[in-house]
């Protein structure tokens, strides 16, 4: 559930709860399965072989709906398992939104430090996507165990603060986390921001995946497509028209890494991280 730029914390909370209500309605109608535990995951995978029903792990992108750190157990009870502290700025820390080479730096607030501590205690996964690097470094210093970047690319190839430095990529690998490569053209090739006619293909996905793998290992690379409606066909790699085309990514990856990047790395991460 995305909580990017709410007009107020109360509105952010109402929006997030409405998202959860919708997902639960979908499950009751037999459209999806909500995955909240390793047991749920294994059950879903067994059934998926025959019914191909989507499984959903709930991730809160931007923690604005959490009005108070003491409310965190309520969100756990509702099924949220992954939390990113920011998209843009929140009371928990400095966010980087869609990326800005000139954005002011900033770290976690005292509330952000407290929220991370409570997340660790309850068993949440921490998604560092959209958090300014100062905040990421602060959080990593706490030895938070279950860390991922659900959708972020290599800053060395796309040099904005929205993406991950070499040190952070290594740190996620050391924590046994996964980094999902984003398929947004401007995140794959910065030149696209200035000239939309520049062709962007899946070869740029390969470059980011290989770069991350060289620092952290192929077992820590996944896909974080971000194909959630925030950008459209014209801003996606040339080979991708719908989510049904995601399998084409395999063709640009080394044969030994294909299944891992497209499937098993994220599954294994969830097996390690879910209750």
C-alpha positions in Angstrom: 0.0 0.0 0.0 1.5 3.3 -1.0 1.2 6.3 1.3 3.3 8.8 -0.6 2.0 12.3 0.0 -1.0 12.3 2.4 -2.6 15.6 3.3 -2.7 14.6 7.0 -1.6 11.6 9.1 -5.3 10.9 9.8 -6.0 10.7 6.1 -3.0 8.5 5.6 -4.2 6.1 8.3 -7.7 6.0 6.8 -6.3 5.4 3.3 -4.1 2.5 4.5 -6.9 0.9 6.4 -9.1 1.1 3.3 -6.4 -0.6 1.3 -6.3 -3.5 3.8 -10.1 -3.7 3.8 -10.0 -4.0 0.0 -7.3 -6.7 0.1 -9.3 -8.7 2.7 -12.4 -8.4 0.5 -10.4 -9.7 -2.5 -9.4 -12.7 -0.4 -12.9 -13.4 0.7 -14.0 -13.4 -2.9 -11.3 -15.9 -3.8 -9.3 -13.4 -6.0 -6.0 -13.4 -4.0 -4.4 -15.0 -0.9 -2.9 -12.8 1.8 0.5 -14.1 3.0 1.3 -13.3 6.6 3.6 -16.2 7.6 5.9 -18.8 6.3 3.1 -21.3 6.7 0.8 -19.1 4.6 3.5 -18.8 2.0 4.1 -22.5 1.6 0.3 -23.2 1.5 -0.1 -20.5 -1.2 2.8 -21.9 -3.3 1.3 -25.4 -3.2 -2.1 -24.1 -4.3 -0.7 -21.7 -6.8 0.6 -24.5 -9.0 -3.0 -25.3 -9.9 -5.0 -22.1 -9.5 -2.3 -19.4 -10.3 -4.0 -17.1 -7.8 -1.9 -14.1 -6.7 -0.4 -14.1 -3.3 -0.1 -10.7 -1.5 2.4 -9.8 1.2 1.4 -6.4 2.6 4.0 -3.6 2.5 3.4 -0.1 3.7 5.3 2.4 1.5 5.7 5.4 3.8 4.9 5.0 7.5 2.6 8.1 7.8 -0.4 5.9 8.6 1.3 4.8 11.8 0.2 7.7 14.0 2.2 6.5 17.0 4.9 3.9 17.5 2.6 2.3 20.1 0.1 1.6 17.2 2.5 -0.7 15.4 1.1 -4.0 16.9 -2.3 -3.1 15.4 -0.8 -2.9 12.0 0.8 -6.3 12.5 -2.5 -7.8 13.5 -4.1 -6.4 10.3 -1.4 -8.3 8.3 1.2 -5.7 7.4 4.6 -7.4 7.3 6.9 -4.9 5.5 7.3 -1.2 6.3 9.2 1.6 4.6 9.6 4.6 6.8 9.3 7.2 4.1 8.4 8.1 0.5 8.7 11.8 0.8 9.5 13.2 4.3 7.5 11.8 7.2 7.8 12.3 10.9 10.0 9.2 11.0 12.7 10.4 8.6 13.8 12.1 5.4 12.5 10.6 2.2 13.8 10.9 -1.3 10.6 10.5 -3.3 11.3 9.9 -6.9 14.9 11.0 -6.6 16.6 14.4 -6.6 20.3 15.1 -7.2 20.0 18.4 -5.2 17.8 17.2 -2.3 18.8 18.1 1.2 20.2 15.2 3.2 18.6 14.0 6.4 18.4 11.0 8.7 15.9 9.4 11.0 14.0 11.4 13.6 13.9 10.2 17.2 10.4 8.8 16.3 12.0 7.0 13.4 14.6 5.3 15.6 11.9 4.3 18.0 9.7 2.9 15.2 12.6 0.8 13.8 13.3 -0.6 17.3 9.6 -1.6 17.7 9.5 -3.0 14.2 12.5 -5.2 15.0 10.9 -6.4 18.2 7.6 -7.4 16.5 9.2 -9.1 13.5 8.6 -6.6 10.7 10.7 -6.4 7.6 12.3 -3.0 6.9 12.1 -1.7 3.3 14.8 1.0 2.9 13.5 2.1 -0.5 12.8 5.9 -0.6 14.7 6.6 2.6 17.6 9.0 2.5 21.0 7.3 2.9 21.7 9.0 6.2 18.6 7.3 7.6 19.5 4.0 6.0 22.9 4.1 7.7 21.4 5.0 11.0 19.0 2.1 10.8 21.7 -0.4 9.7 23.8 0.6 12.7 21.0 -0.8 14.9 21.7 -4.3 13.4 18.1 -4.6 12.1 18.0 -8.1 10.8 15.3 -8.3 8.2 16.2 -5.7 5.5 15.3 -5.3 1.8 15.1 -2.7 -0.9 11.9 -3.7 -2.6 12.5 -1.3 -5.5 15.8 0.5 -6.0 18.6 0.6 -8.5 22.4 1.1 -8.4 23.3 4.7 -7.7 26.6 4.2 -9.6 24.5 3.8 -12.8 21.7 6.2 -12.0 23.3 8.8 -9.8 20.5 10.3 -7.7 19.8 9.9 -4.0 16.8 7.7 -4.8 19.1 4.8 -5.5 21.6 2.7 -3.5 25.3 3.5 -2.9 27.8 0.7 -3.2 28.1 0.6 0.6 24.4 0.1 1.1 24.2 -2.6 -1.6 27.0 -4.5 0.2 25.2 -4.0 3.6 22.0 -5.5 2.3 23.9 -8.5 1.0 25.6 -8.9 4.3 22.1 -8.9 6.1 20.9 -11.6 3.6 18.5 -9.1 2.1 17.3 -8.7 -1.5 17.3 -5.6 -3.8 14.5 -5.4 -6.4 15.6 -3.7 -9.6 13.0 -1.1 -10.7 11.8 -1.1 -14.3 11.1 2.7 -14.6 13.1 4.0 -17.6 14.4 7.1 -15.8 15.7 4.9 -13.0 17.4 2.6 -15.4 18.9 5.4 -17.6 18.9 9.0 -16.3 19.1 10.3 -19.8 15.5 9.4 -20.3 14.5 12.2 -18.0 15.9 14.7 -20.5 15.0 12.9 -23.7 12.0 10.6 -23.8 13.1 9.4 -27.3 16.1 7.6 -25.9 15.5 3.8 -26.2 15.6 2.0 -22.9 15.6 -1.8 -23.1 15.9 -4.7 -20.7 19.7 -4.6 -21.3 19.6 -1.7 -18.8 17.9 -4.0 -16.3 20.8 -6.5 -16.8 23.4 -3.7 -16.2 21.8 -2.8 -12.8 21.3 -6.4 -11.8 24.9 -7.3 -12.7 26.2 -4.3 -10.8 24.3 -5.2 -7.7 25.4 -8.9 -8.0 29.0 -7.9 -8.3 28.8 -6.2 -5.0 26.4 -8.4 -3.1 26.0 -11.7 -5.0 23.3 -12.9 -7.4 21.4 -14.4 -4.4 20.6 -10.8 -3.3 19.1 -9.5 -6.6 15.4 -9.6 -7.4 12.9 -7.7 -9.5 11.0 -4.7 -7.9 9.1 -3.7 -11.0 7.1 -0.9 -9.4 4.4 -1.5 -12.0 1.7 -0.3 -9.8 0.2 2.5 -12.0 2.7 5.2 -11.0 4.1 5.1 -14.5 2.9 3.7 -17.8 3.9 1.8 -20.9 5.8 4.8 -22.3 8.1 4.9 -19.3 8.8 1.1 -19.2 11.5 -0.8 -21.1 10.7 -1.4 -24.7 10.1 -5.2 -24.2 7.6 -4.7 -21.3 4.0 -4.0 -22.3 2.2 -5.7 -19.3 3.2 -7.7 -16.2 2.9 -10.8 -18.4 6.1 -9.7 -20.1 8.2 -9.8 -16.9 9.5 -13.3 -17.8 11.4 -11.7 -20.7 13.9 -10.4 -18.1 15.3 -13.9 -17.9 16.6 -13.7 -21.4 19.1 -10.9 -20.6 20.4 -12.5 -17.4 23.1 -15.2 -17.0 21.5 -18.6 -17.2 22.6 -19.6 -13.7 20.9 -16.5 -12.2 17.5 -16.5 -14.0 15.3 -18.5 -11.7 16.9 -16.9 -8.6 16.4 -13.3 -9.7 12.8 -13.8 -11.0 11.6 -16.1 -8.2 13.6 -17.9 -5.6 15.6 -15.0 -4.1 12.4 -13.2 -3.0 10.8 -16.5 -1.9 13.8 -17.5 0.2 14.0 -14.0 1.7 10.3 -14.3 2.8 11.0 -17.7 4.2 13.8 -16.3 6.3 11.9 -13.2 7.3 8.2 -13.9 7.9 7.0 -15.4 11.2 
